């Protein structure tokens, strides 16, 4: 992963975390740091500059930067990652009752204040990265859902809060979409994750379809594996079908983003099915042409909604 062009290094070392001096970064500098981090990963965050209202961009940059930095600590930081995550959480908690030291958290503090955001989704994402250090297998589907509730769902709730949606029903539907997106990514990357030492396929499901870890290691794609993957893909599709109800319950720009993410996730599942559920020989991908069609469709939808004044239901 690339580094931000200016500002502190991405990895948050114990030395930096241990500093006790009051923060010296101005709010404008903190926002610039977050924007730089977001733009350095533009392929993952292009929606911000394409559809997001300008008034919300600072907030979304700070949310994205927090998520990105937290995941970088869990995935790439050198040294004791659990200790680094503990120190990161300590600084995060200062956004509520103190003066955070890291520029990302200084910007996030203002975002939390302005949008009355609860701290719990941010804490859950930190905990998800702790789980990554401790857990490489998931005995049951419920265990995997518990992980998704920490690794994926908090992000959707953060975004809803920025847009002013904090009601339980919208959050429930957002959770369905975010979990579905996480599962689609898992089923797309079964081979890659196994090579990194992780299996997200629930062990109870592997046993149900009589498919062993040794077969997975050998890259065996047989009828049992295809049935297992079809089962998991169907579960993810059902979550997408539930979560898409949120699209008509939010305002225009967010509505387009949600539809785009849902269509993109469903396209990944379609790609898996199209290659007969063989995700071990070749990673299923959504073609560039398909991505462009999705983006064009989203752009047309947004233009139409702006023209007609379409809005989400209160």
C-alpha positions in Angstrom: 0.0 0.0 0.0 1.2 3.5 -0.8 1.9 6.2 1.8 0.3 9.6 2.0 2.3 12.2 0.2 2.8 14.3 3.4 2.2 14.0 7.1 3.0 11.2 9.6 3.8 7.7 8.3 0.8 5.4 7.8 2.1 2.8 10.4 1.5 4.2 13.9 4.6 3.2 15.9 4.6 2.7 19.7 6.9 5.7 20.0 4.5 8.0 18.4 1.5 6.6 20.3 3.4 7.1 23.6 3.9 10.8 23.1 2.1 12.9 25.7 2.4 16.3 24.1 -0.8 18.1 23.1 -1.7 17.8 19.4 -0.2 20.5 17.2 -1.9 19.6 13.9 -4.5 22.1 12.9 -8.0 20.9 11.9 -7.4 21.9 8.3 -4.1 19.9 8.3 -5.9 16.9 9.9 -8.5 17.0 7.2 -5.9 17.3 4.5 -4.1 14.3 5.9 -7.3 12.2 5.7 -8.0 13.4 2.2 -4.5 12.5 1.1 -4.9 9.0 2.5 -8.2 8.6 0.8 -6.9 9.8 -2.5 -3.9 7.6 -2.3 -6.4 4.7 -2.4 -8.6 6.4 -5.0 -9.5 3.0 -6.6 -11.3 2.2 -3.4 -12.8 5.6 -2.7 -13.7 7.2 -6.1 -17.3 7.3 -5.1 -16.5 10.1 -2.7 -15.5 12.6 -5.4 -18.1 11.3 -7.9 -21.4 11.3 -5.9 -20.8 12.6 -2.4 -22.2 16.0 -1.5 -19.3 18.5 -1.0 -20.5 19.4 2.5 -19.9 15.8 3.6 -16.6 15.1 2.1 -14.5 16.1 5.1 -16.5 13.8 7.3 -16.3 10.9 4.8 -12.5 11.4 4.3 -12.0 11.2 8.1 -14.2 8.1 8.3 -12.4 6.4 5.4 -9.0 7.4 6.8 -9.9 5.9 10.2 -11.0 2.6 8.6 -8.0 2.4 6.3 -5.5 3.1 9.0 -7.1 0.6 11.4 -7.0 -2.1 8.8 -3.4 -1.2 8.0 -2.5 -1.7 11.6 -4.1 -5.1 11.6 -2.8 -6.2 8.3 0.6 -4.6 7.7 2.1 -3.0 10.8 5.4 -4.3 12.0 5.9 -5.3 15.6 3.2 -6.2 18.1 -0.1 -5.5 16.2 -2.3 -6.2 19.2 -0.3 -3.6 21.3 -0.6 -1.1 18.4 -4.3 -1.6 18.1 -4.7 -1.2 21.9 -2.8 2.1 21.7 -4.9 3.2 18.7 -8.1 2.5 20.6 -6.8 4.5 23.5 -6.3 7.5 21.2 -9.7 6.8 19.6 -11.4 7.1 23.0 -9.9 10.6 23.4 -12.2 11.8 20.6 -15.0 11.7 23.1 -13.4 13.1 26.2 -9.9 14.4 25.4 -7.4 15.5 22.7 -6.5 12.7 20.3 -2.9 12.9 19.0 -3.1 11.3 15.6 -4.3 13.7 12.8 -6.9 11.1 11.6 -8.5 11.1 15.0 -8.3 14.9 15.3 -10.4 15.1 12.1 -12.6 12.3 13.2 -13.3 14.0 16.5 -14.9 16.9 14.7 -16.9 14.5 12.5 -18.2 12.6 15.5 -19.2 15.8 17.2 -20.9 17.4 14.1 -22.8 14.2 13.2 -23.6 12.9 16.7 -21.9 9.6 15.9 -21.7 6.8 18.5 -18.2 5.5 19.2 -19.3 1.8 19.1 -18.8 1.2 15.3 -15.3 2.6 15.5 -14.5 0.4 18.5 -15.9 -2.6 16.7 -13.6 -2.1 13.7 -10.6 -2.0 16.0 -11.8 -5.2 17.6 -12.2 -6.9 14.2 -8.5 -6.3 13.6 -7.7 -7.9 16.9 -9.8 -10.9 15.8 -7.7 -11.1 12.6 -4.6 -11.6 14.8 -6.2 -14.4 16.8 -8.7 -16.3 14.5 -7.9 -18.1 11.3 -10.9 -20.5 11.2 -14.7 -20.1 11.9 -16.5 -23.2 13.3 -20.0 -22.0 12.4 -21.7 -19.5 10.1 -22.8 -17.6 13.2 -19.2 -17.1 14.1 -18.5 -15.7 10.7 -21.5 -13.4 11.0 -20.1 -12.2 14.3 -16.8 -11.3 12.6 -18.7 -9.5 9.8 -20.6 -7.6 12.5 -17.3 -6.1 13.6 -15.3 -5.9 10.3 -18.0 -4.8 7.8 -21.2 -3.6 9.4 -19.6 -0.8 11.4 -18.5 0.9 8.2 -22.1 1.1 6.9 -23.3 2.5 10.2 -20.6 5.1 10.1 -21.7 6.2 6.7 -25.4 6.3 7.7 -24.6 8.5 10.7 -22.7 11.0 8.5 -25.9 11.3 6.4 -28.0 11.6 9.5 -29.6 8.2 9.6 -29.4 6.5 13.0 -32.6 4.6 13.2 -32.6 0.8 13.9 -34.3 -0.3 10.7 -31.9 1.5 8.3 -29.0 0.2 10.3 -30.4 -3.4 10.1 -30.7 -3.2 6.4 -27.2 -1.6 6.1 -25.8 -4.5 8.1 -27.3 -7.0 5.6 -25.7 -5.2 2.7 -22.3 -4.8 4.4 -22.2 -8.5 5.5 -23.2 -9.5 2.0 -20.4 -7.5 0.5 -17.9 -9.0 3.0 -19.1 -12.5 2.2 -18.9 -11.9 -1.6 -15.3 -10.8 -1.1 -14.5 -13.9 1.0 -16.0 -16.2 -1.6 -14.1 -14.4 -4.4 -10.8 -14.8 -2.5 -11.0 -18.3 -1.0 -7.7 -19.3 -2.6 -5.9 -16.1 -1.7 -7.1 -16.2 1.9 -6.1 -19.8 2.3 -2.6 -18.9 1.1 -2.5 -16.3 3.9 -3.5 -18.9 6.4 -7.2 -18.1 6.7 -10.4 -20.0 5.9 -13.6 -18.1 6.0 -15.7 -21.0 4.8 -17.5 -22.2 8.0 -16.1 -25.5 9.1 -19.6 -26.8 9.8 -20.4 -26.1 6.1 -17.3 -27.8 4.9 -18.2 -30.9 6.9 -21.8 -30.7 5.7 -20.7 -31.0 2.1 -17.9 -33.4 3.0 -15.1 -31.1 1.7 -11.9 -31.2 3.7 -9.2 -28.7 4.4 -6.7 -31.0 2.8 -8.7 -30.8 -0.4 -8.8 -27.0 -0.2 -5.0 -27.0 0.3 -4.6 -29.1 -2.8 -7.0 -26.9 -4.8 -9.5 -29.7 -5.5 -12.6 -28.5 -7.3 -15.2 -31.2 -7.4 -19.0 -31.4 -7.2 -18.9 -31.2 -3.4 -16.8 -28.0 -3.5 -19.1 -26.5 -6.1 -22.2 -27.3 -4.0 -20.5 -25.8 -1.0 -19.8 -22.6 -2.9 -23.2 -22.4 -4.4 -24.7 -22.7 -0.9 -22.5 -19.8 0.4 -23.2 -17.7 -2.7 -27.0 -18.1 -2.2 -26.7 -17.0 1.4 -24.9 -13.8 0.3 -27.5 -13.2 -2.4 -30.3 -13.4 0.2 -28.5 -10.8 2.3 -28.2 -8.5 -0.7 -31.9 -8.9 -1.5 -32.7 -7.9 2.1 -30.3 -5.0 2.2 -31.4 -3.5 -1.1 -34.6 -2.3 0.6 -32.4 0.4 2.2 -31.9 2.1 -1.2 -35.3 3.7 -1.3 -35.1 4.8 2.3 -32.2 7.3 1.9 -31.6 10.5 -0.1 -30.3 10.7 -3.7 -26.5 10.6 -3.5 -26.4 7.9 -0.8 -29.1 6.0 -2.7 -26.9 5.8 -5.8 -23.9 4.7 -3.8 -25.8 1.9 -2.1 -27.3 0.7 -5.3 -23.8 0.8 -6.9 -22.2 -1.2 -4.1 -25.1 -3.7 -4.2 -24.9 -4.2 -7.9 -21.1 -4.5 -7.7 -21.4 -7.2 -5.0 -24.0 -9.1 -6.9 -21.8 -9.0 -9.9 -19.0 -10.7 -8.0 -21.5 -13.5 -7.1 -22.5 -13.7 -10.7 -18.9 -14.0 -11.7 -18.4 -16.9 -9.3 -21.5 -18.7 -10.6 -20.4 -18.0 -14.2 -17.2 -20.0 -13.7 -19.1 -22.8 -12.1 -18.1 -21.9 -8.6 -14.4 -22.7 -9.3 -12.8 -20.0 -7.2 -9.6 -22.0 -6.7 -8.2 -22.2 -10.2 -9.0 -18.6 -11.1 -10.1 -15.6 -9.1 -13.5 -14.4 -10.3 -13.5 -10.8 -11.2 -16.0 -8.2 -12.5 -14.9 -7.1 -16.0 -13.9 -3.5 -16.6 -16.7 -3.1 -19.0 -19.2 -4.3 -16.4 -17.8 -1.8 -13.9 -18.2 1.0 -16.4 -21.8 0.0 -17.1 -22.5 0.0 -13.4 -21.0 3.4 -13.0 -22.8 4.8 -16.0 -26.1 3.4 -14.6 -25.4 5.0 -11.3 -24.6 8.4 -12.9 -27.8 8.3 -14.9 -29.9 7.4 -11.8 -28.3 10.3 -9.8 -29.0 12.8 -12.7 -32.6 11.6 -12.9 -33.1 11.9 -9.2 -31.7 15.4 -9.1 -33.9 16.4 -12.0 -37.0 15.0 -10.4 -36.1 16.0 -6.9 -36.3 12.4 -5.7 -35.6 11.8 -2.0 -35.6 9.0 0.5 -38.4 8.3 2.8 -38.2 9.9 6.2 
